[in-house]
Amino acid sequence: MRSTGADCGGTWYPAVGPVALDTALMSAAQGHSADMAAQNYFQHDSLDGRTAWDRIAAAGFQGDPVSENIAAGQPTADAAMDGWISSPGHCRNLMGARATHVGVGYAYNAGSTYETYWTQDFGVR
């Protein structure tokens, strides 16, 4: 989608370069997904008050955080992506020209409200 451009809620975003996987962003994203699943919540800020930016810095990302997408309840990565693509704000994050790196996370907890929790953290170096 980044390579072809996308219509995000009526706003056209032109093609942009790919993002590279980053281990620190992966750690931050995975940690947030796992925390949401374990503590049964769904929001950008952790229950202890940490923001995405706090978690990204604590994971050691050597750059600037750009954006975060979260999703819950989608059974597959494709379903989570479809949800983000159909949401103008999340789609805009996916198409953000400033982002050069990404980390993704997934966690499952059958005893939680949504069971599946997905996180994408974007950054620039």
C-alpha positions as CSV (number, residue, x, y, z in Angstrom):
1,M,0.0,0.0,0.0
2,R,2.9,2.4,0.8
3,S,4.4,1.7,-2.7
4,T,1.2,2.5,-4.6
5,G,-0.4,5.3,-2.6
6,A,-3.8,5.2,-0.8
7,D,-7.1,7.0,-0.3
8,C,-7.4,7.5,3.4
9,G,-10.9,8.7,4.1
10,G,-11.1,10.9,1.0
11,T,-7.5,12.2,1.3
12,W,-5.1,10.8,-1.3
13,Y,-1.6,9.9,0.0
14,P,1.0,9.4,-2.7
15,A,3.4,6.4,-2.8
16,V,6.1,6.5,-0.2
17,G,9.1,4.4,0.5
18,P,9.0,1.2,2.6
19,V,9.6,1.1,6.3
20,A,12.3,-1.1,7.8
21,L,11.7,-3.4,10.8
22,D,13.4,-2.1,13.9
23,T,14.0,-4.3,17.0
24,A,13.4,-1.5,19.5
25,L,10.1,-0.6,17.9
26,M,9.3,-4.3,17.8
27,S,10.0,-4.5,21.5
28,A,7.8,-1.5,22.3
29,A,4.9,-2.7,20.1
30,Q,5.1,-6.3,21.4
31,G,5.3,-5.1,25.0
32,H,2.2,-2.9,24.6
33,S,0.2,-5.7,22.9
34,A,1.2,-8.1,25.7
35,D,0.3,-5.5,28.4
36,M,-3.1,-4.8,26.9
37,A,-3.9,-8.5,26.7
38,A,-2.6,-9.3,30.2
39,Q,-4.3,-6.4,31.9
40,N,-7.5,-6.4,29.7
41,Y,-7.5,-2.9,28.3
42,F,-7.5,-1.3,24.9
43,Q,-5.9,2.2,24.7
44,H,-2.7,3.9,23.6
45,D,-1.6,4.9,27.1
46,S,-0.6,2.0,29.4
47,L,-2.5,1.6,32.6
48,D,0.6,2.9,34.5
49,G,0.4,6.2,32.5
50,R,3.2,5.5,29.9
51,T,2.5,6.8,26.5
52,A,3.6,5.2,23.2
53,W,6.5,7.7,23.1
54,D,7.6,6.6,26.7
55,R,7.5,2.9,25.7
56,I,9.4,3.5,22.5
57,A,12.2,5.5,24.3
58,A,12.4,2.8,27.1
59,A,12.8,0.2,24.4
60,G,15.9,2.0,23.2
61,F,14.8,3.3,19.8
62,Q,17.5,5.6,18.5
63,G,15.3,8.1,16.6
64,D,12.0,9.9,17.0
65,P,8.6,8.2,17.4
66,V,6.1,9.1,14.7
67,S,2.8,7.3,15.4
68,E,1.1,4.3,16.8
69,N,-1.8,2.1,15.6
70,I,-3.5,-0.3,17.9
71,A,-6.3,-2.8,17.2
72,A,-8.1,-5.4,19.2
73,G,-10.5,-8.3,18.4
74,Q,-9.3,-9.0,14.9
75,P,-8.5,-12.7,14.5
76,T,-5.7,-12.2,11.9
77,A,-3.0,-9.7,10.9
78,D,-4.9,-9.2,7.6
79,A,-8.1,-8.4,9.5
80,A,-6.2,-5.9,11.7
81,M,-4.6,-4.3,8.6
82,D,-8.0,-4.1,6.9
83,G,-9.4,-2.2,9.9
84,W,-6.5,0.2,9.9
85,I,-6.7,0.8,6.2
86,S,-10.4,1.6,6.4
87,S,-9.9,4.1,9.3
88,P,-8.7,7.5,8.0
89,G,-6.4,8.2,11.0
90,H,-4.8,4.8,11.1
91,C,-4.5,4.8,7.3
92,R,-2.7,8.2,7.5
93,N,-0.2,6.6,10.0
94,L,0.4,3.7,7.6
95,M,1.1,6.2,4.8
96,G,3.1,8.7,6.8
97,A,6.0,9.8,4.6
98,R,8.1,10.7,7.7
99,A,8.2,7.1,9.1
100,T,11.2,5.1,8.1
101,H,11.0,2.3,10.6
102,V,8.2,0.1,12.2
103,G,7.7,-2.4,14.9
104,V,4.7,-4.7,15.2
105,G,3.3,-6.6,18.1
106,Y,0.6,-9.2,18.7
107,A,-0.7,-10.8,21.9
108,Y,-3.5,-13.2,22.7
109,N,-5.4,-13.8,25.9
110,A,-8.6,-15.9,25.8
111,G,-9.7,-14.5,29.1
112,S,-9.6,-10.9,28.0
113,T,-12.4,-8.8,26.4
114,Y,-11.0,-8.7,22.9
115,E,-8.6,-11.8,23.0
116,T,-6.3,-10.4,20.3
117,Y,-4.3,-7.2,20.6
118,W,-2.2,-5.6,17.8
119,T,0.2,-2.7,17.8
120,Q,2.2,-0.9,15.2
121,D,4.8,1.7,16.3
122,F,6.4,3.9,13.6
123,G,9.5,6.0,14.0
124,V,12.1,7.9,12.0
125,R,15.9,7.8,12.1
